[in-house]
Amino acid sequence: MNRKEFLQNLGLSAGALLATYCLGGLSACSSEGVQPTGSVDFIIDLNDAAYAALNDVGGFIKKDGVVIAQTSADVFVAVTQICSHEGLKRIEYRKSKNDFYCGAHGASFSTSGSGNNSAAKAGLKVYNIDISGSQLHVYS
C-alpha cells in the first residue's frame, strides 16, 4: 500500500468512525445535556478572605465543582460548574448579563438554571443555599 492509499483508507475509516460515534448516540456528540453526578454539601464563611468576591454584587467563586455568585444584594445562586452542553467545566457568572456562561460554545443560562440559547437547552443544575449570619450553606 502506498502513502496515498493509506491516507485515503485512513480518511474513510476516520469518517466512518466519526459517523458511527455521533450517529450511534454516544454522549460526546450529543447536545442533550450532561448533568453532574454526586451530591454537594459544604459551608462557606463569607468573612473568609478566600471568598471575598462574594461580598460584592456580581462577584462569584468556584468551589468543589460549583459556581456561587451574588446576583443581587444578599441573593446568592449556586450552579454546577459543568456545562450541560458538552460536559466541560467552564461555567462562570457574568455580572453584565446576570447569567451563567460557558465560553467553550457560548451556552448562556439564566440564574434559575434554564437555558437562554440553543447551546444551553438542557439547563444547569442549581443547588440549594441557606444563609445564617456569615455562613453560606450550599447543598443538593
Helices and strands as residue ranges (DSSP letters): H 3-23, G 27-29, E 41-45, G 49-55, E 60-63, E 66-72, E 75-80, E 91-94, E 99-102, E 107-109, G 118-120, E 126-132, E 135-139
